[in-house]
Amino acid sequence: QAMADRSKFFQKANVAKVEDPSGFTLPPFDSIVVASALGLMIGLLIVWKRYQTLQRSRRDWIVVDGSNVLYWDNQVPSLKTVQIVLNRLKSAGFYPKVIFDANVGYVVGTRYFSERDLARHLPISKTDIVVSDSGTPADPLVISEAKRLHARVVTNDRFNDWSDAHPEVKKQTFFVRGQVNNGQADFEFVREKQAVA
């Protein structure tokens, strides 16, 4: 009987809260462990997010004027043409970001296409695709994004209408020209980079 009573005492002691002389109640040890582990996980997540942001900023970005590249194969608009161009750029070590006019879905199909819709046809994430708002031309978005990323623009457009607001477009080195023939994308990098065959 004495052994059983002593066992009950130890069971109660294991779950009892610990109090210090000041009257402050300390949390159970397992709660401290869980809280510490949670704090460590949050800290690691923050560090990982910052690392990813830093890595993205160091990438060799290139901005693609999607609504122009659509027509690079015999002037027939096709997302397949954009797909070929993106694959060629990626194989050359670039990280492409594509920007389209709002009507891209009606150019290649019969309805509006969102970034998610386009990502189903292109070899990049929807986070690297932008569809301009209705009534807003994509050209200034293309130029602004290229400036932000310190990147060049893949397009055969000259953006003459935007030269006053964006003098960068007066420099041919700001652009990468190209075409698609027989399923092969060819580019012309002026001066700073050699052509990618």
Solvent accessible surface area in square Angstrom, and as a share of the most:
residue,aa,sasa,rsa
1,Q,172,0.76
2,A,67,0.52
3,M,139,0.62
4,A,50,0.39
5,D,72,0.37
6,R,121,0.44
7,S,51,0.33
8,K,121,0.51
9,F,129,0.54
10,F,115,0.48
11,Q,116,0.52
12,K,140,0.59
13,A,54,0.42
14,N,128,0.65
15,V,124,0.71
16,A,60,0.46
17,K,139,0.59
18,V,96,0.55
19,E,117,0.53
20,D,48,0.25
21,P,148,0.93
22,S,95,0.62
23,G,51,0.49
24,F,123,0.51
25,T,56,0.33
26,L,71,0.35
27,P,68,0.43
28,P,70,0.44
29,F,159,0.66
30,D,91,0.47
31,S,52,0.34
32,I,84,0.43
33,V,74,0.42
34,V,100,0.58
35,A,63,0.49
36,S,71,0.46
37,A,48,0.37
38,L,101,0.50
39,G,41,0.40
40,L,115,0.57
41,M,128,0.57
42,I,89,0.45
43,G,33,0.32
44,L,108,0.54
45,L,101,0.50
46,I,83,0.42
47,V,96,0.55
48,W,132,0.46
49,K,114,0.48
50,R,174,0.63
51,Y,106,0.40
52,Q,70,0.31
53,T,91,0.53
54,L,83,0.41
55,Q,66,0.29
56,R,89,0.32
57,S,80,0.51
58,R,170,0.62
59,R,84,0.31
60,D,70,0.37
61,W,18,0.06
62,I,2,0.01
63,V,0,0.00
64,V,0,0.00
65,D,4,0.02
66,G,0,0.00
67,S,23,0.15
68,N,37,0.19
69,V,0,0.00
70,L,2,0.01
71,Y,78,0.30
72,W,16,0.06
73,D,39,0.20
74,N,124,0.63
75,Q,136,0.60
76,V,93,0.54
77,P,42,0.26
78,S,34,0.22
79,L,18,0.09
80,K,121,0.51
81,T,5,0.03
82,V,0,0.00
83,Q,48,0.22
84,I,30,0.15
85,V,0,0.00
86,L,0,0.00
87,N,71,0.37
88,R,57,0.21
89,L,1,0.01
90,K,88,0.37
91,S,84,0.54
92,A,41,0.32
93,G,44,0.42
94,F,17,0.07
95,Y,95,0.36
96,P,6,0.04
97,K,25,0.11
98,V,0,0.00
99,I,3,0.01
100,F,0,0.00
101,D,42,0.22
102,A,18,0.14
103,N,81,0.41
104,V,1,0.00
105,G,0,0.00
106,Y,131,0.50
107,V,48,0.28
108,V,47,0.27
109,G,31,0.30
110,T,128,0.74
111,R,123,0.45
112,Y,104,0.40
113,F,20,0.08
114,S,33,0.21
115,E,53,0.24
116,R,133,0.49
117,D,19,0.10
118,L,0,0.00
119,A,27,0.21
120,R,162,0.59
121,H,87,0.39
122,L,11,0.06
123,P,40,0.25
124,I,22,0.11
125,S,60,0.39
126,K,84,0.36
127,T,89,0.52
128,D,16,0.08
129,I,5,0.02
130,V,47,0.27
131,V,12,0.07
132,S,4,0.02
133,D,107,0.56
134,S,106,0.68
135,G,84,0.80
136,T,57,0.33
137,P,63,0.40
138,A,1,0.01
139,D,31,0.16
140,P,28,0.18
141,L,65,0.32
142,V,0,0.00
143,I,0,0.00
144,S,52,0.34
145,E,26,0.12
146,A,0,0.00
147,K,76,0.32
148,R,151,0.55
149,L,31,0.15
150,H,172,0.77
151,A,10,0.07
152,R,24,0.09
153,V,0,0.00
154,V,0,0.00
155,T,0,0.00
156,N,65,0.33
157,D,48,0.25
158,R,132,0.48
159,F,4,0.02
160,N,108,0.55
161,D,131,0.68
162,W,69,0.24
163,S,23,0.15
164,D,138,0.72
165,A,71,0.55
166,H,27,0.12
167,P,76,0.48
168,E,50,0.22
169,V,7,0.04
170,K,138,0.58
171,K,129,0.55
172,Q,72,0.32
173,T,21,0.12
174,F,23,0.10
175,F,1,0.01
176,V,0,0.00
177,R,28,0.10
178,G,14,0.14
179,Q,93,0.41
180,V,1,0.00
181,N,66,0.34
182,N,159,0.82
183,G,46,0.44
184,Q,81,0.36
185,A,1,0.01
186,D,50,0.26
187,F,10,0.04
188,E,97,0.44
189,F,9,0.04
190,V,30,0.17
191,R,196,0.72
192,E,123,0.55
193,K,76,0.32
194,Q,163,0.72
195,A,71,0.55
196,V,28,0.16
197,A,96,0.75
